[in-house]
Amino acid sequence: MRLTLLPHELAIARLAPQEETPPWAKGGPLVAVIRTPHELSVVCPARYLPTEVPASRGWRALEVQGPLSFDLVGVLASLLEPLTRAGVSVFVLSTYDTDYILVQQENVEKALRALQAAGHEVIVGG
């Protein structure tokens, strides 16, 4: 697989399930809003997230080059297995066209090495 390490820092916030999508979660190069009966999760550029909002900051995204066909099997497994072996924790997002694997900034180099050793191509920059 071919992946691109996106240049911006991301944050992952957890809000109450009944909250409206906040204005800071509506812009930027990568934003994901997922509502369940238990929470409203928001992934957005860290620079847009107000400091008072509880969140996990310092994430970077690896974008799988797509679009990917829904018939493909094992895409995430082929990417997550080397990261698991390297001890890299991830947060995964999927869209209609592709997948994004988020890793903590301090694990980016370890993740890149693990993915490249497994035969994946990683482009730095976005």
Contacts in CASP RR format, 6 or more apart in sequence:
PFRMAT RR
TARGET T0000
AUTHOR 0000-0000-0000
METHOD contacts of the structure
MODEL  1
MRLTLLPHELAIARLAPQEETPPWAKGGPLVAVIRTPHELSVVCPARYLP
TEVPASRGWRALEVQGPLSFDLVGVLASLLEPLTRAGVSVFVLSTYDTDY
ILVQQENVEKALRALQAAGHEVIVGG
1 64 0 8 1.000
1 65 0 8 1.000
1 75 0 8 1.000
1 78 0 8 1.000
1 79 0 8 1.000
1 120 0 8 1.000
1 121 0 8 1.000
2 64 0 8 1.000
2 65 0 8 1.000
2 120 0 8 1.000
2 121 0 8 1.000
2 122 0 8 1.000
2 123 0 8 1.000
3 62 0 8 1.000
3 63 0 8 1.000
3 64 0 8 1.000
3 65 0 8 1.000
3 79 0 8 1.000
3 101 0 8 1.000
3 115 0 8 1.000
3 120 0 8 1.000
3 121 0 8 1.000
3 122 0 8 1.000
3 123 0 8 1.000
4 62 0 8 1.000
4 63 0 8 1.000
4 65 0 8 1.000
4 122 0 8 1.000
4 123 0 8 1.000
4 124 0 8 1.000
4 125 0 8 1.000
4 126 0 8 1.000
5 60 0 8 1.000
5 61 0 8 1.000
5 62 0 8 1.000
5 108 0 8 1.000
5 112 0 8 1.000
5 122 0 8 1.000
5 123 0 8 1.000
5 124 0 8 1.000
5 125 0 8 1.000
5 126 0 8 1.000
6 29 0 8 1.000
6 30 0 8 1.000
6 60 0 8 1.000
6 61 0 8 1.000
6 62 0 8 1.000
6 63 0 8 1.000
6 125 0 8 1.000
6 126 0 8 1.000
7 125 0 8 1.000
7 126 0 8 1.000
8 29 0 8 1.000
8 30 0 8 1.000
8 45 0 8 1.000
8 46 0 8 1.000
8 47 0 8 1.000
8 60 0 8 1.000
9 45 0 8 1.000
9 46 0 8 1.000
9 47 0 8 1.000
9 57 0 8 1.000
9 58 0 8 1.000
9 59 0 8 1.000
9 60 0 8 1.000
9 105 0 8 1.000
10 30 0 8 1.000
10 43 0 8 1.000
10 44 0 8 1.000
10 45 0 8 1.000
10 46 0 8 1.000
10 58 0 8 1.000
10 59 0 8 1.000
10 60 0 8 1.000
10 61 0 8 1.000
10 102 0 8 1.000
11 43 0 8 1.000
11 44 0 8 1.000
11 45 0 8 1.000
11 46 0 8 1.000
11 49 0 8 1.000
11 55 0 8 1.000
11 56 0 8 1.000
11 57 0 8 1.000
11 58 0 8 1.000
11 59 0 8 1.000
12 41 0 8 1.000
12 42 0 8 1.000
12 43 0 8 1.000
12 55 0 8 1.000
12 56 0 8 1.000
12 59 0 8 1.000
12 91 0 8 1.000
12 102 0 8 1.000
13 25 0 8 1.000
13 41 0 8 1.000
13 42 0 8 1.000
13 43 0 8 1.000
13 44 0 8 1.000
13 49 0 8 1.000
13 53 0 8 1.000
13 54 0 8 1.000
13 55 0 8 1.000
13 56 0 8 1.000
14 39 0 8 1.000
14 40 0 8 1.000
14 41 0 8 1.000
14 42 0 8 1.000
14 54 0 8 1.000
14 55 0 8 1.000
15 22 0 8 1.000
15 39 0 8 1.000
15 40 0 8 1.000
15 41 0 8 1.000
15 42 0 8 1.000
15 53 0 8 1.000
16 39 0 8 1.000
16 40 0 8 1.000
17 35 0 8 1.000
17 36 0 8 1.000
17 37 0 8 1.000
17 38 0 8 1.000
17 39 0 8 1.000
17 40 0 8 1.000
19 40 0 8 1.000
21 33 0 8 1.000
21 40 0 8 1.000
21 42 0 8 1.000
22 42 0 8 1.000
24 44 0 8 1.000
24 48 0 8 1.000
24 49 0 8 1.000
24 50 0 8 1.000
25 31 0 8 1.000
25 33 0 8 1.000
25 42 0 8 1.000
25 44 0 8 1.000
25 48 0 8 1.000
27 44 0 8 1.000
27 45 0 8 1.000
27 48 0 8 1.000
28 44 0 8 1.000
28 45 0 8 1.000
28 48 0 8 1.000
29 45 0 8 1.000
30 43 0 8 1.000
30 44 0 8 1.000
30 45 0 8 1.000
30 61 0 8 1.000
30 100 0 8 1.000
31 42 0 8 1.000
31 43 0 8 1.000
31 44 0 8 1.000
31 45 0 8 1.000
32 41 0 8 1.000
32 42 0 8 1.000
32 43 0 8 1.000
32 44 0 8 1.000
32 93 0 8 1.000
33 40 0 8 1.000
33 41 0 8 1.000
33 42 0 8 1.000
33 43 0 8 1.000
34 40 0 8 1.000
34 41 0 8 1.000
34 42 0 8 1.000
35 41 0 8 1.000
43 59 0 8 1.000
43 91 0 8 1.000
43 93 0 8 1.000
43 102 0 8 1.000
46 57 0 8 1.000
46 58 0 8 1.000
46 59 0 8 1.000
49 55 0 8 1.000
49 57 0 8 1.000
58 104 0 8 1.000
58 105 0 8 1.000
59 91 0 8 1.000
59 102 0 8 1.000
59 103 0 8 1.000
59 104 0 8 1.000
59 105 0 8 1.000
60 102 0 8 1.000
60 103 0 8 1.000
60 104 0 8 1.000
60 105 0 8 1.000
60 108 0 8 1.000
61 93 0 8 1.000
61 100 0 8 1.000
61 101 0 8 1.000
61 102 0 8 1.000
62 100 0 8 1.000
62 101 0 8 1.000
62 102 0 8 1.000
62 103 0 8 1.000
62 111 0 8 1.000
62 115 0 8 1.000
62 122 0 8 1.000
63 98 0 8 1.000
63 100 0 8 1.000
63 126 0 8 1.000
64 75 0 8 1.000
64 79 0 8 1.000
64 98 0 8 1.000
64 99 0 8 1.000
64 100 0 8 1.000
64 101 0 8 1.000
65 98 0 8 1.000
66 97 0 8 1.000
66 98 0 8 1.000
67 96 0 8 1.000
67 97 0 8 1.000
67 98 0 8 1.000
68 75 0 8 1.000
68 97 0 8 1.000
68 98 0 8 1.000
68 99 0 8 1.000
75 99 0 8 1.000
76 92 0 8 1.000
76 99 0 8 1.000
76 101 0 8 1.000
78 118 0 8 1.000
78 120 0 8 1.000
79 99 0 8 1.000
79 101 0 8 1.000
79 115 0 8 1.000
79 120 0 8 1.000
80 90 0 8 1.000
80 92 0 8 1.000
80 101 0 8 1.000
81 118 0 8 1.000
82 114 0 8 1.000
82 115 0 8 1.000
82 117 0 8 1.000
82 118 0 8 1.000
82 120 0 8 1.000
83 90 0 8 1.000
83 101 0 8 1.000
83 103 0 8 1.000
83 111 0 8 1.000
83 114 0 8 1.000
83 115 0 8 1.000
85 114 0 8 1.000
86 110 0 8 1.000
86 111 0 8 1.000
86 113 0 8 1.000
86 114 0 8 1.000
87 110 0 8 1.000
88 103 0 8 1.000
88 107 0 8 1.000
88 110 0 8 1.000
88 111 0 8 1.000
88 114 0 8 1.000
89 103 0 8 1.000
89 104 0 8 1.000
89 107 0 8 1.000
90 101 0 8 1.000
90 102 0 8 1.000
90 103 0 8 1.000
91 101 0 8 1.000
91 102 0 8 1.000
91 103 0 8 1.000
92 99 0 8 1.000
92 100 0 8 1.000
92 101 0 8 1.000
92 102 0 8 1.000
93 99 0 8 1.000
93 100 0 8 1.000
93 102 0 8 1.000
94 100 0 8 1.000
101 111 0 8 1.000
103 111 0 8 1.000
112 122 0 8 1.000
112 124 0 8 1.000
115 122 0 8 1.000
116 122 0 8 1.000
END
